[in-house]
């Protein structure tokens, strides 16, 4: 299919620039970008229509509860990621022969970070004033902090410019989740079932990455942890972790502000107007 596309493009490209279309590197990155673009398009379409249906089904109150729980867990996501994804990508490109060492080390770091993040989420949910339902949703969804460790495999395929494998995994996971959400809506189930589906989305992605990795003839049991490498990765990744935390908090802090704090701001704003 890619050959046919380039054959049609040659008609519109001046002859002196046609060598670019025949360059293997250009073809590879063009196909990779195409898969990424297509996967993002499918994800946006499914998320838009199913998300709108979910929002209408739950109503403002329950949908707000669901969004609050997911945003609350997201505030601690930077701890589970540790900013190591970008570092792993860079190191895999520079030293592909160290694949098992790099992936094993980052996997261990993400596992530790995810465990810490999950623990902090649970502790915070017990300290912060919230309803029993919201607390339950937060605790259930906090498990995703650990389950996202398999994203290291997605980073590996990204470093190898093989977006097709990542896109297939994500699209299948999104479609499965969409079908389950539709089934929950049609059966009249509540918000607890929906938060479980969002958690299953992470699980399916992890399983998809594992299957794809094994189909490539690669084995996870060859991964191994290097303590000195872990220290170097941490030294490089903590600024990225802080930047990620600042960006997420800035964009989502309004979703996790308590009603009492919102009321306090509103009353202060009203007093300012009346004065």
Secondary structure, 3 states (H helix, E strand, C coil): CHHHHHHHHCCCCCHHHHHHCCCHHHHHHHHHHHHHHHHHHHHHHHHHHHHHHHHHHHHHHHHHHHHHHHHHHHCCHHHHHCCHHHHHHHHHHHCHHHHHHHHHHHHHHHHHHHHHHHHHHHHHHHHCCCCHHHHHHHHHHCCHHHHHHHHHHHHHHHHCCCHHHHHHHHHHHHHHHHHHHHHHHHHCCCHHHHHHHHHHHHHHHHHHHHHHHHHCCCCHHHCCCCHHHHHHHHHHHHHHHHHHHHHHHHHHHHHHCCHHHHHHHHHHHHHHHHC
